[in-house]
Amino acid sequence: MVRFGIIGAGGIAATHAEAISKLDSGKLVMVCDTVPERAAKLAEQYHCRYGTPEELLTSADVDAVTIATPSGV
């Protein structure tokens, strides 16, 4: 099981979360965003936790990260 994190909870993040939720061998475990409320909303929708980028990147239970931020960020 690959445990995913998503960096960025804006526009495209829901598409990434939905794709991860359909994987037999993967699950979304954490979301982060510079706007905590946005991360919290996506995390609630996909039944995972949210936190800061630092928390996500150092989390022992995140195996892979998808970056869903605007280009240039």
SVG drawing of the C-alpha trace seen along z (x, -y; Angstrom):
<svg xmlns="http://www.w3.org/2000/svg" viewBox="-16 -31 27 34">
<polyline fill="none" stroke="black" stroke-width="0.4" points="0.0,0.0 1.5,-3.4 0.5,-6.1 0.2,-9.5 0.3,-13.1 -0.8,-16.0 1.0,-19.3 -1.5,-22.0 -5.3,-21.8 -6.5,-24.1 -8.0,-23.5 -6.4,-20.4 -5.9,-18.8 -9.4,-17.2 -8.6,-15.5 -5.4,-14.1 -7.3,-13.0 -10.0,-11.3 -7.5,-9.4 -5.6,-8.2 -8.9,-7.1 -9.5,-4.8 -6.2,-3.0 -6.3,0.5 -2.7,0.2 -2.8,-3.4 -4.5,-5.7 -4.4,-9.4 -3.1,-9.9 -2.3,-13.6 -2.9,-17.0 -1.2,-20.3 -1.6,-23.8 -0.5,-27.4 -4.2,-28.0 -5.0,-25.5 -8.7,-25.8 -8.4,-24.7 -6.3,-21.7 -8.8,-20.9 -11.7,-20.9 -10.0,-18.5 -8.8,-16.3 -12.3,-16.0 -13.7,-15.1 -11.2,-12.3 -11.0,-11.1 -7.4,-11.9 -5.4,-14.4 -3.9,-17.7 -1.0,-19.7 1.9,-21.9 4.2,-21.2 6.9,-20.4 4.7,-17.9 3.8,-16.2 7.3,-15.9 8.6,-14.5 5.7,-12.2 6.7,-8.6 3.5,-7.4 3.7,-9.3 5.5,-7.2 4.8,-9.4 3.8,-13.0 1.9,-14.5 2.4,-18.3 -0.8,-20.1 0.4,-23.7 0.3,-26.2 3.3,-26.2 5.9,-28.6 5.1,-28.0"/>
</svg>
